[in-house]
Amino acid sequence: MKRILSALVIALAFFSCTEPVDVQDKVLSVYDATGETPKSIDVPADGQTGYKLRIMAGGNWILRISEGGEWISASLTSGPKGIREITVDFAKNEETVPRSGRLDFVCSDEAVSIVVKQEKGEKVDDVIPEPPVTPPAPNGLVADILDVVFNYDGTASDKSPLQNKVEFIEGDGVINYYHEHYQKFVTHFSHKLCSSLSKGYYKIDFTNNQRFKDALADGHTLEVVFRMDAAPNGYEIKPFSNMQGGGTGFLITDSAKGMNLTFLPYVGSGYKWALSGIVPEVGKYYHVVGVWNKEKGTASIYVDGELKNEIPASGEFKHAAEGSTWFCIGGDTAGENASNAFNGDIACTRIYDKPLTAEDVTTLYDAAKIDAKAEVFQIQDIGYLSNADVAKGCWYYFYADGFKDGDKLILESVTDENSRFECETVYNGQALKLKIPDTLAGGKYRVLLKRGDAKFPIGYCKLRITDKIQSSNKGHIVAHRGYHPGNIPENSIASLEAAQKLGVYGSELDVYITTDSVVVLYHDTTLRGTSDHADNVGFKGLRVDECSYEQLKPYKLCNGEGLPTLEDYVVQAKKYPKTKLILEIKGHNSHEKNMRVTKACYEIIKNSNMQDQVEYISFNYEICKKLVEYDPNAMVQYLGGNKKPADVFKDGIRGIDYRHDLLTDEMIQSAHELGMTVNVWTINSQSEIARFLNKGVDLVTTDESEIGMSLVGRPFVSYE
């Protein structure tokens, strides 16, 4: 009965109370119109405006929209002690899947979290978007299988008769912009060349499109217009392709094949390498056409209207492997994700259901009107906070190699074509910083660099206007399993040395103990066998902790190294005393093994006088507690993510190392108030590394250590 009366009083107060109310210190309550604290808010697909919440706080409070900040907004995001009413708006869900968000209210060491669940939008698979108006095809040539047009808002459409769905896998490293010469939107990619991609590309899936498949199999022509903004690096780079155990597309070959611009269909018994003899120059646009003529049994490549090579290509066309029957713009297909990332502009991607003639190709080249006088911008390694809380009048920072005095930054809304800001911009020798205009509203923006009359695309950003900005980038980088670019294997001496030379705070490693009590480095519970090295026949599937060291001695990593022992690692670690070892003790399949490996690691580190250069991490809580028992001063971090920092701290464990989607702002704040270290794993995108550094974490564990190092210690938003 008391609870009902209490709820009734609060509900009445919600709508009628305007006088100040005395609220005790360290009290935080959040109520809806019923007087209850909602555990979740259910939002219809069409969105909702004016959802009311009342905050009762015993001190200064803040609201963090931890998830869904791009579609959730609040009338207030902070306030003083007392009672405040806020309204929350939820935008319409344009996607065909449900989505979720989270509101986190924080006052002192208390927090209230409310989950937001929004219904999926209407199914639009059968609705064909109107593509932008484009010039008619030259001389009746029609790209009848695929003709991609990039739209104002970053999406893309297919204006071919098939009207294929072009899926925009939104993420870092991709932005479209209006190109004055081509008089249309083109797409710019700023990916690290040849890297793997989970986001930041376009996908055209033809798995269930027999018409598409038949067109490729009967003979086809591909066309692309592109510009590279990074020089070929000796690895395969693919701007427009569908190559995974079959398929077709374009690539710049590796150094063994001369870094040649190449057309590569899979015909007969294998890929047919139509090399052009051209190594793409940075900043130069190329018009490239690849023709596979099944009837003639040839594969040809044309560059800027000229035939560069024609090779035999007889036989049946083989489609890409199951799960990879889709074309990628900005990389290559790799199952559910993409690979062999591209860096530069792509202005045109087309597929024709026939082998075009040399005369046809000349016509296409003349129609393309290649921009031969394009400004060459040497802008690389762009870093900024792509999801940012900003205040009007504050500075918003962009880092890159290649900025100059006099450069200006422009913000263009991707939802309102009339919302464009040429911002006050200052170059400080390291970064360009723009001042947030007083009239700017929150939302998604396209960021462009203006140099004279020329423009260069930087990327997209999602800005949320707030009264208080957060800027606390004092963190460091941990190289996940060492630094292992190219052919350097993870958990190897080479990966440790590479991490040391890069200058990271720490190099993470994973260890198991063998049956004869030797501590060895390996990540997986079982050996990968020939996937690591061709000589590892008969090893696949063996558990590391069920082998003796003598059994493991012949095992090789991809660079020929054997499995390192912890003693091996210590020898290399001592050469660079400023780089710490972040030693993960893996959970074994018995308590006895867990205790044995823990004791062995502790004794190796102690006997090597390495206590100050080693930090321990583990998912196994008993291992963490045992380490503290051995050495109360050791830096031990729990990996599990299922305990509050205060509970971990009570057991003498001085740090948390939580997965990025489990680590909340409240955990970071609580841990720091207790003097604990906060590590987050494993973050590989530039924007996410920047976001967590800006949150104030102490350590970011990443596979992209070079990107991380470029962001350490730098402000992303500030009032100065």
SEDO-201549 format. One record per residue: residue in three letters; x negated, y, z of N, C-alpha, C in turn. Coordinates in steps of 0.05 Angstrom, whole numbers, plus 5000, padded with zeros to 4 digits. Atoms other than C-alpha are relative to their C-alpha. Layout:
alaXYZXYZXYZ
...
***
This chain:
met498349765000500050005000498350255000
lys501749774999494350475017498850064973
arg501249965026491250364949501950134981
ile498049885017497750534914500350295006
leu499749724993498551174953497550164991
ser502549865008491251354940500050064970
ala499949975029492151244865502050214993
leu498049815006498451654866499150285006
val501049744993495152234901498050104980
ile502049935019489352224853501250074973
ala498649955025493952184793501350275000
leu498849734998497852794818497950224999
ala502149805000491453164831498950044972
phe501249995027489153004760501350224984
phe498649815017494453444730500750265015
ser499149764986495753954785497850155016
cys502049884982489454084827498250184985
thr501849805012485754714808498250125021
glu501749894979482854904876497649835005
pro502350164993475954694898500649795021
val499550224981475854034936497349935013
asp502550084987470653844988499449714994
val500850285007466953224963497549945014
gln502450084985461952855005497649964981
asp502450055016454752804981499849714991
lys500650265010452652204939502649844996
val497550135007459852044919500550064971
leu499349965029461751934846502449824994
ser497650155008468651734823501050124973
val498949915026471651764753502849874997
tyr497250105002479251694743501350094974
asp498349925023484051694685502650115011
ala497549884992491151964686501649835019
thr498550174982493651364725498950005028
gly501350004974488951494783498149775004
glu501850234998484850864768497450064985
thr502549985015477650804746500149794977
pro499750205021478150484677497449854995
lys502450165007473349914663499450024971
ser500449975029474550004589502250184990
ile498149835014478150474542500549874972
asp499350115026481850164482500950224982
val499549785018481850634423501149894974
pro499050105025486050534360498150074977
ala501749955023482750514292500150294990
asp499749735010485451204274498750215019
gly501349814981481751504334501950115020
gln498349884979484251904392498650265010
thr501249754990483252614417501350075027
gly498949904975484152934485500449795022
tyr499850204978483152304528498850135025
lys500849854976482752594599498849825021
leu501350134977478052384654499450215021
arg500749814978476952704722497749885015
ile502550084985470152684756500150135027
met500249904973469552754831497149935009
ala502850044996462152844848499050155025
gly501249874977458152994911497550154994
gly502449865008452653314872500150054970
asn500149965029450553504801500349734986
trp499550255014452952984752499550054970
ile500349985029451652824679501549774987
leu498850215016455152424625498149944977
arg501650095023450952014577501749824983
ile498650175018454351724516497949804990
ser502350185005449551134516500349844974
glu499550145025452850784457502450144986
gly497749885015457351074402499950304998
gly500249715000454651784405500750134974
glu499349885026455951874331503050024995
trp497049985003463551784340501550065025
ile498849924974464751964413498950275008
ser500949744991464452674438501750085025
ala498649924975466253004505499850305003
ser499949714996468253704525497850105018
leu502249934983462953704580498349755003
thr501850234995456853264591498450045025
ser501349964974454553544658501750205016
gly498649824982457153924718499050005028
pro500949984972456054134790501749835019
lys498550144979458653834855502950104999
gly497249935000466253824859501649834981
ile498250145018471953614814500150144974
arg499849895027471953714740501649824982
glu498550165019476553494685498750034972
ile501249985026473753324617501949854980
thr498650155021476753094551498049864982
val501850165018473752564506501549954974
asp498950055027474952504431498649764987
phe501050245013474151864391500750024970
ala499549965029473351924315501349754988
lys498850225014477051484265497849804992
asn501850215009473650814250500449954971
glu499950045029472150794176499049734992
glu501150265006468950114181502149785003
thr498150234999472349434173499449815022
val500650164976469549164238500450175025
pro499749854975470949354310497350125008
arg502449894989465949784346500350075029
ser499949954971464149934418498150235007
gly501749794989461150504458499949985030
arg500150014970459550664530499650285010
leu500349754986460351264575498749945027
asp501450044975455451294633500050265016
phe500049774982456951794689498049955022
val502150044981451151904736499950245019
cys500349794980450652284802498149885021
ser502050104982444352194844499449714993
asp500650285006443351434850502549844995
glu497650145005450551264835500850044971
ala499249995029453451104766502649864996
val497650135008460050934735499949974969
ser500150055029460150604666502749914990
ile497550075013466150554621499549914972
val500350105027466250124559502250104983
val498049915020469750384497500249804978
lys499550205021472849894448501950124979
gln498349895020475550124382500749794979
glu499150195020479649714333498650054973
lys501249975026476949584264501850174982
gly498549845019479050044207501449824980
glu498650155021483349844149498149874981
lys501650145019480549344101500150154973
val500249845024478049714040498549854977
asp501550155020474749154001501150024972
asp498749995026479849213945500250284989
val499849725010479349973940497350074988
ile502449935015474250203889499650305003
pro500549714997471150873908499450134973
glu500549855024470951403854497150074999
pro502849925001463751463832499750294990
pro500449735009460752153819500150014969
val500049965029461552433749497249994990
thr502650025012455552233707500250024970
pro499949985029453652353634500749734987
pro499350255013456351833585497549854992
ala502350175007451751253567499150084972
pro501149925026447151413508500649804978
asn499650175024449051153440501649755005
gly498250234994454350693468498849785017
leu501250204982449450313513501450015027
val498650014974453150093575498749795018
ala501050194980450149783637502449855011
asp497450134995455749283640500049815024
ile500150174976453248893701499650165025
leu500549834977450649433748499050274991
asp500949735006449850183745500550175026
val499749884973448550483814499850304999
val500049714997450151203831500050065029
phe500249934972448051513897501850235006
asn498049804993453351923933498950205020
tyr500849784983453052563974499549915029
asp500150084971454052204041498049785006
gly502050214996448451704031500849734991
thr499150265011452751134006499449994970
ala500450035028452450873935502449854988
ser497850125015457450643882498949874974
asp500750125026457150203820502150094980
lys498249905021460150523758500149824976
ser499850205022459249903714502849894999
pro497450125001465449533691500649805022
leu499650194979464349023746500650135027
gln499549854976464849553800499249855025
asn501150154977460449153848500050175025
lys500349864975460449343921497150045006
val502749934993454049703939500050075030
glu500049974971452749634013497650165009
phe502249834990448650174047499349895028
ile500950104974444649844104498550245012
glu501149754990443550494140497949965021
gly502250024980437150594180497850194994
asp502349825004430550944186498849954972
gly501650035024426551084123501550014974
val498549975025432051214073501850255002
ile498449765001435451864052500550074971
asn499649905027438752123989500150315000
tyr500049715002438252843964500650084971
tyr499449905027440353263905497550084986
his502449955015434953273852500750204977
glu499349795019435153913812499449924971
his500750085028431753613750502049804989
tyr498250215009436152993746502950085003
gln497349904996442253383768501949795011
lys498450204986444652823813498549935025
phe501350094976443152503879498249764994
val501950235001437052043883499549925028
thr500550104973434851623941497049985005
his502850004992428251693977499549805023
phe500750194980424951134017497350085011
ser502649934988419351274067499049775017
his500950244986418050564090497049964998
lys502750095002411250284105500049794978
leu500150185023409349934041499849715007
cys500050294997410849194038501049905026
ser499050094974413949174107502749864997
ser497450144999419948754126502150205011
leu497949804994426649124134502549855011
ser497350084991432848994176502050214993
lys498349785007435549674157498550184980
gly501349805017434250234108499849924971
tyr500050085028436149954039502849974990
tyr497350055012441949813991500149714990
lys499650285006444849133978502449964982
ile497950075019448848873919500249695000
asp499750294996451348163936501749894977
phe498550125022453447743876500349705004
thr499850284993453847073912502549874988
asn497550115010461146973892500950124974
asn499449865025460847353826498849844977
gln501050185021460246833771499350164974
arg500649835023460547373717497250125002
phe502749884995454347703747497949794995
lys502050225002450647033752499749924971
asp500250095028452346833680498550214983
ala501349795016449947513654496949985004
leu502850034996443147413686498949754986
ala500950265010442646693663499949994969
asp499850015030444246843589498050194987
gly501749795011438947383581500850275011
his499249754987438748063614497850214997
thr501849785000435548743618500350165026
leu500049834976433649133681498750274993
glu501049735004432449883683499750145027
val500449854975429550313739498450254994
val501549765001427051023746499050055029
phe501049974973422451113806497550175001
arg502549864994416751513837498949905026
met501250094975411851263888498850245015
asp501249784983409851723946497849895018
ala502450114987404551253973498649824980
ala501550165019399050923934500249705005
pro499950304995399450163923497849915019
asn501950074979396049823981498949724997
gly501150275004394249143951501849785007
tyr498050204995400548783973502350044981
glu497749985018406848643933502150205010
ile498149794994411649243932502349984980
lys497750065018418649173903502150225003
pro498049784998423149773887502849904994
phe497350095008428949383855499749714991
ser500550285006429048633857501849815015
asn498650234989432247963873498249764996
met502050215004426347493881499649855026
gln500450174977426646933932500549724991
gly499750275010425246243905501549994973
gly498549975025428046483838500850294997
gly499049725004431447113811498350164981
thr501349825019428747713775499750285013
gly500349734990426448433786497350114993
phe502549865004420748923787498350005025
leu501849984977414648953831497450144991
ile502849935004407749263838498549775013
thr501350244992403248663844497950055022
asp502249974981397948523897497450054986
ser502649935012390648683887498949784982
ala501050225016389247993858501050034971
lys498949975027393648173798499850304991
gly500649735009391148893793501950225008
met498049804991396849253829501550124976
asn498649935025400549253763503050035003
leu497149985003407649493750500949764983
thr499550265012410948833731502949934999
phe497350125002417448513707499749705005
leu500550284991418347823739502549835002
pro497750194999424047353719499049725005
tyr500750284995424046633743501449834978
val499050155023424846213679498549744997
gly501350265004423445483667498849905026
ser501350124976418345223717498950205020
gly501049804981416545883750500350294992
tyr499849725007415946633750498350074976
lys501449915024413846973686499050295005
trp501249754992409047543700499550184976
ala500349815021410148093649498650255011
leu501649784989404448553672499950234980
ser500049775017404549263645497250114995
gly502749885002397249433656499950285013
ile499849734989399550063693500149985031
val499949974971397950223766501450265006
pro498449754996403250733789498450215015
glu501349784987400551413807501950135020
val498349874980403051773869501250264988
gly498749765009408152313853501050004971
lys499250005028409452103781502449824996
tyr497650165006416251863756499549824976
tyr500350195021416551243713502849894992
his497750145010422050963669499249734991
val500950285005421450203668502349834992
val497950195010425449683630498749734997
gly500950285002424648933636502149854984
val498150155018427848483582499249715000
trp500350295005428647733585501849914978
asn498550085023430847473518499949694999
lys499950294998433146753527499749884972
glu500050115027434146633453497250004988
lys502749995010427146863435498049865018
gly501850124980424046573498497750195007
thr502149804993420347223517500950175023
ala499649804979419747703575498350244993
ser501349765009417948423559500250225022
ile499849774983416349043599499350254985
tyr500449735013416949763574499650205022
val500549794982414250363610500150274985
asp499749745014416451063589500549974970
gly499250045027419450793525498149834983
glu502050155016413250403503499849715010
leu500450284993412549643501497149975010
lys502750044988406749473547499249705000
asn500850285000407048713546502549834993
glu497950195006411148133518498749725003
ile501250264995409847423543502149774995
pro498250225003412846733530501649955026
ala498350054977418746583577502349824991
ser497950185009422545973552501149835023
gly498850184980427345553592502550135013
glu497649904987433245643638499350195023
phe500449814978433846213687500749875027
lys499450104973433546023761500750235018
his499149804981437546433810498449985026
ala501450004974434646633877501249795019
ala499250214982435246153935502650085014
glu497549954985441746073974499550195023
gly500349794980442846664020498650254990
ser501449775011438747123976501050084973
thr498949925026443347213916501250285002
trp499249725000443547963922497650174991
phe502149815008439648543892499550205022
cys500849804981435849003937498950254986
ile501249755009434449733923498450115024
gly501849924979428449943964498349785011
gly501650234990425449253974500849754984
asp499350255012426648523959501849845019
thr498350174983431648003984498349815016
ala501350194982429547584043502149895019
gly497850104984435747214067501850235008
glu498249794990439847674111498650285000
asn501449754999434448214111498550054974
ala501549935024429648544062497049995006
ser502950024996422148514051498750174978
asn501649875021416548824009500950284995
ala498749745001418949524025498550204981
phe500949805019418150103976499850275014
asn500349734990416050823989500050194977
gly499849815022418351373942502950044992
asp497449955011424351593900501049794981
ile498750165021429251163861502350154990
ala497949835013433651543812501949844984
cys498250155018436650983770499449705004
thr500350295000437950233776502449884984
arg497950115018441749863721499349724991
ile500350275012442849163694501949974977
tyr498550035024445249003624500349704993
asp499450285006448448353601499149924972
lys501250085026443948273540497150095000
pro502849905003436648343520500150244981
leu500049765016435949053495497650004980
thr502149985020431849213433498150235007
ala501949784996425849673429501350274994
glu498649765007430350193396501950085023
asp498349944977435250133454498450125023
val501749904978429650243504499150284996
thr500749735007427350863468502350195006
thr497649844995434451133472500350055030
leu499749974971434751003547497850185011
tyr502249834990427951333558500650304993
asp499449735008430051953519502350125018
ala497749914983436551993560499250045029
ala500849984972432851913626498850275006
lys501249734997429252583616498250015025
ile501850044977423552393663498850275008
asp501249764988421252953709497049985000
ala502950035003414053033686498550225017
lys501349794985412753653729500850005030
ala499150024972415053403796497850095019
glu501949924979411753723857499149755015
val501150234985407153223890499750075030
phe500149964971408453223965498549765013
gln501450214986403352834005500950005029
ile498850014973407952734065500349715008
gln500050284991406852084103500349995030
asp499950064971408051774172501850205014
ile498149814988414252194188501049885026
gly499050094974416352154260501750225013
tyr498249814986422252494296502149845014
leu497850134985428152344342502550024982
ser497849995020433652144293502750005014
asn497649974984438952104348499350185023
ala501149804981437952734389502250165013
asp498549804985441353134443498650264998
val501349745004439953854426501850225011
ala498549774990441954524454499650234980
lys500349775019443255154413497750175009
gly502449844994436855544408497649855008
cys502350164993432354964426498449934975
trp501650085023426754704382500149694996
tyr499750285008427254034345497549944983
tyr502650055011420553724325499949784979
phe500550205021418353344262497049984996
tyr502950055003411453024257499549854973
ala500750145024408052794193497250104991
asp502549915013401452824155500950144974
gly499449865025401953344100501650265002
phe498649754997405953924129498050234998
lys501749775004403354624114501450255012
asp498949744992404155344138501950094978
gly498049905019410255654104502249804993
asp497950205005414155004100502550075016
lys497449954987421555074118501649755002
leu498350234997426554564143502950094997
ile497249955006433754534120501749775012
leu498050204991439654174153502550024983
glu497650015016445353954108501849795012
ser498150194990451553634137500749794978
val499350205019453152974103503049964998
thr497150025001460553044118501350264991
asp498949745008461553784101498050134981
glu501949895020458254024036499650305003
asn500449714996459154744058498450075025
ser501549954976455254654122497149954995
arg502950025007447954804106498550225015
phe501649814984442655144149497150004992
glu502949975004435855394127498950115026
cys500549944972432955394196497450165004
glu502549884991427655824230498149775005
thr501950224999421555384223497250105007
val502749934992414655414256498249754997
tyr502050225002408554984239497850065020
asn502049954978403954894299497449854996
gly502450155006398554494265500349705003
gln499450284997401453824286502849934990
ala497250065006408953884273501350254989
leu498149795006414354284241502249995020
lys497849994982419454514291502150204991
leu497849835008426254804274501650095024
lys498349904979430555234318502949934994
ile497250085004437654954327501750254998
pro498349765003442455494299502350015020
asp497949974981447655774346502749904989
thr497450085012453255594297500049714992
leu500150285009451054874285501849835018
ala498350194986456154334304498649735000
gly501150274999454453624324500849844976
gly499350175023454353094270497549894987
lys502250125016450052744218499050204979
tyr501249815018445253174178497849884983
arg502250075018440453094120497850225005
val502249814995433653414135498250014975
leu501749955023429853714076497850195006
leu502349824999423054034071500150184976
lys500149825023422754654028497350134999
arg502649885005416154883999500150154974
gly499549845024416955453951502849944990
asp497450075011422555243904500549705001
ala499750305000421254493913501049905027
lys499050124975424554043964499149715002
phe500850274995422453393996501849895023
pro498250104980427152934036498549895024
ile501350104976425152794108501549765012
gly498450224989430852364133502750105011
tyr497549934988437652354167499650035030
cys500049984971438952564239502950035009
lys497349974987445052514285499550185024
leu500449804979445353124330502550025018
arg497849964981449553184393499450255016
ile500549744987450253884422500649965030
thr499750024972449253914497498950255014
asp501049774985447754424551497349955011
lys502650074988441654054576498649794983
ile501550195016436253714535498249845018
gln501850184986431853144557497449984983
ser502650025014424453154539497949905020
ser501850124980419952684578498249794988
asn501750195015415052354530497349985013
lys502650044988409452114575499349704999
gly500450285001409651384556497649914984
his502350125015404450914525501049764984
ile499350225018404350354474498749745008
val501050274996403549614485500349854974
ala500050165025401649194424501149725005
his498650254996406448604422498549774988
arg501650235009402247964418497450104986
gly502349875013396448424399500950164976
tyr499449855025396048864337499349824977
his500550215021396848404277501150094973
pro499249935027397648774211498949814980
gly501150175021396648404146499849715008
asn500450294995393647714156498849945027
ile501050064973391447794228502349865016
pro497950144986395247274269500550115028
glu499349924973398847444334498549825020
asn501350154979395747224400497349884992
ser502750085009388847184368497950195011
ile502149814993382147484387500050234981
ala500049785020382647884323502250205006
ser497849814994389448174344499450165025
leu500849854977386548374411498050224992
glu502049805008380548714379501350224984
ala498649805016385149074330501550195018
ala498649844981389349324388498150185015
gln502049844985383249554426499050234983
lys501149795018380549944366502150214994
leu497949815005387350264355500450195024
gly499949834976387050534426502649985016
val497450034985393650264454499449975030
tyr500250034971394850244529499449715007
gly500350284993395449494530500649824976
ser499550205021395448864487501349765014
glu498450224988400748344505499149734989
leu500850275007399147604504501849805014
asp498350214989403046954518498349765006
val501750224993400046374555501649765011
tyr499150254988401445644572497649865012
ile502250164989397445134611500249724988
thr500150265012395244474581500149785022
thr499950224980395643794615497449985016
asp502650014985388243864634499350285011
ser500249754985389444564664498350214986
val501349785015386545004608502350194992
val498049805007390445654598499550094971
val500449935028391445774523502250194991
leu498249805011394846314482501749884978
tyr498250075022401046154440502750115009
his497349894993408046454437502149795003
asp497850205000412645884420499449775019
thr500350234983413945294465498649774984
thr501150215017412144824407498450124977
leu501849915022406844874353501450014974
arg498849975026408745114284498649834978
gly501450185018403744654250499050144975
thr501149895025402244804177501150274993
ser499149735004406245444181497950205010
asp502349844991400245714219497649974983
his502450055016394845384177500449734986
ala499650255016394744854122498749765013
asp501450234988389944424163501449885024
asn498750094975394844344221502049774995
val498250235007397843694194500449835025
gly499450174977401343284248500450145026
phe499749854975401743844300502950115004
lys497549864998408644124284501949865021
gly498150104981413544044342498849925026
leu501350084974408443864396500350235020
arg499949804979409544224462497150075009
val502749924992403444634481499449895028
asp500550084973404244464555500049705004
glu500150304998404543714540497649894984
cys502450085014397943704502497650065018
ser502649934987390843684529498650204983
tyr501549815016385944214508498549874978
glu501550155020381943694471501849954976
gln498250045022388143544429500450264984
leu499449745013389144284414497550134987
lys502449875011381844444396500050024970
pro500149985030382644284321502150194989
tyr497849845010388844724316499050284991
lys501049745011387845354273502350204996
leu498249785007391246024266499450074971
cys500249955029392146324197497350114991
asn502649895007385346674199497749815006
gly502050204995381746044218499149985029
glu500650024971381146194293501449755012
gly498650204984382645644341501850145020
leu498349884979387745744397498250125021
pro501749884980384346244444500749905028
thr499550054972383646074517500250285014
leu500049754985384946604570497250095006
glu502849934996377546584586498850144975
asp500949875025376146754512501050294999
tyr498849745002380847344517498750195020
val501349834979377647604581497350104990
val502649915011370847624546500350234981
gln499549785019373648054490501150245014
ala498749784986377748474538497950185014
lys502049844986371548684577498450194982
lys501449835019368649004515501450284998
tyr498449755002374249534518501550035026
pro498749994974375749664592502450185002
lys497749834998380850204577502649874989
thr497650145010385549714542500749785019
lys499150204980389549304591501049754985
leu498650245009391748584581502749995014
ile497350044989399248514590500749714997
leu500150295000399347784608502749885006
glu497450134996405947424598499549705006
ile500150284993406146764635502749884992
lys497650125011411146344597501249805020
gly498750204984416345934634499649724988
his500450275009414645194630502449835007
asn497650164996419344604636500149865028
ser499850104972418044464710498850205019
his501049824980416844844774497049965005
glu502950064995410144484784498350134979
lys501649885021407644724717500050315003
asn499949714996410045434731498150105021
met501849924978406245464796497149954992
arg502850075008400045134765498950214981
val501049805019399545624707499750285014
thr500249754986400846214754497450025016
lys502450004984395246014801497550014982
ala502250005018390545874742499450284989
cys500349735011391746564711498950195021
tyr500949834978390846914778497049965005
glu502850064993384246554792498150094977
ile501749915022381446694722499650305001
ile500249714999382947434728498450095024
lys501449924976380447484799497049934997
asn502850085003373947104784498650164979
ser501349835021372747554724500050305008
asn499949734990373748184767501650184981
met498449865020379248394718502750105012
gln497449944988384748554768501150284992
asp499149735007384949294749500650034970
gln499649985029385249134675502249824990
val497950205008390948624676502650075014
glu497349984989398448704685501549754992
tyr498650255005403048104690502950054994
ile497250005006409847994660501049714997
ser498950275003414547394661503050015002
phe497150034998421747194650500749835025
asn499550174977421046704708499650155026
tyr500149834976422647064773498249875021
glu501750134980419046544816497150044993
ile502849945008412646654776499350285009
cys500549724992413247404789499650015030
lys500349994970414147294864497449875009
lys502550144993408346804867497650184994
leu502249825007403747314833499850225022
val500049804979405747834885498949885026
glu501150144977404247324939497049984999
tyr503050015003397247224911498750275003
asp501249735000395947964902502250215002
pro497849804997400948474931499550264984
asn500649755015397349034893500149964970
ala499950055029398048694825502450144987
met497849895015402349044773501449764987
val498450225010407748524760502750124990
gln497549905011413748664715501849774993
tyr498050215006420048244710501350054974
leu499049975027422548114640503049944997
gly497350115005429447814652502250194993
gly497949815007433648434648502649975015
asn497550064986438948154696500050085029
lys500249914972436848494761499750305001
lys500349724995437449194787497150065009
pro502849944991430749544797499649985030
ala500350014971432049604872499749715010
asp500250284992432948854878497349884993
val502650095008426548724841497950115019
phe501949864983422849234883499949885028
lys499950124973425048894948498249765002
asp501750245000421048284927497150074995
gly502849925003414648694919499250024971
ile500649995029415148684842500150294992
arg500249715003412949374819500850104973
gly499249905026415649404748502249834988
ile498150155016421249204701499250034971
asp500750015028420149024628502449884986
tyr497450105009427148974598500450044970
arg499349975029429748864528501650264996
his499049725006431849514495503050025004
asp497149974998439349354494501049945028
leu499250044973439349174568499050225019
leu501149794984435349764594501750254998
thr498349765000440050324615498550245011
asp501249764989438551044633500049995030
glu499850024971440750894704497749825011
met502350174992435550334708497450154999
ile502549845002430050794684499850195023
gln500049814979432051324734499549875027
ser500250144974432850834792497149895004
ala502750114998426150494777498050225006
his501949794995422451144774500250135027
glu499749894972425451394839498749825020
leu501350194983422550764870497049984995
gly502850005007415750894838499249764983
met500550245016416450294792499250084971
thr500649975028413650224721502349884983
val497950085017418750164665498849944972
asn500950095027416949774601502549914985
val497750095016421749644544498949854975
trp500950175022421249114489502449934982
thr502249945018420948994430501250194979
ile498949785016422149634390498250054977
asn501749975023419649704319500750234982
ser499349775018423350284286499050265012
gln501049744991420550984290502050145018
ser498049854985427051274315500549895028
glu499550134974427950764371497550045018
ile502349944984420750844394500150285011
ala499849724992421751594395502250035022
arg497749984981428451514432499249915028
phe500750104973425651104489497650165012
leu502049824990419351524495501350255011
asn498649764991423952124501501649955025
lys498550074976427951764555498150005025
gly501950004978421551744597499049735009
val501150264992419751004597496950035001
asp502949994997412550864617498649854977
leu501250165021411150334564502049914979
val498450105021413950144497498549774987
thr501250235013412349444471501049984972
thr499249985028412349424395498149834983
asp501650125021409949044334498850214982
glu500949785017408949724301498350195016
ser501649844981403449984346499050264987
glu501149765013400750474294502150225000
ile497949804999407550814289500450105029
gly499749914972408150824365497950195008
met502249834992401351134374500350284988
ser499749745012403251694327502150175014
leu497849854986409051894373499450055030
val500649974971405851844442499250285008
gly500749754988405452474483501150254985
arg499049785016409152904433502950085008
pro497349934994415353314448501849964975
phe498150035022421553174406502150225000
val498349774996426053714433499050165023
ser501049834978424154304477501250284997
tyr499149725001425955014495497750194991
glu502349835007419055254474498949934972
***
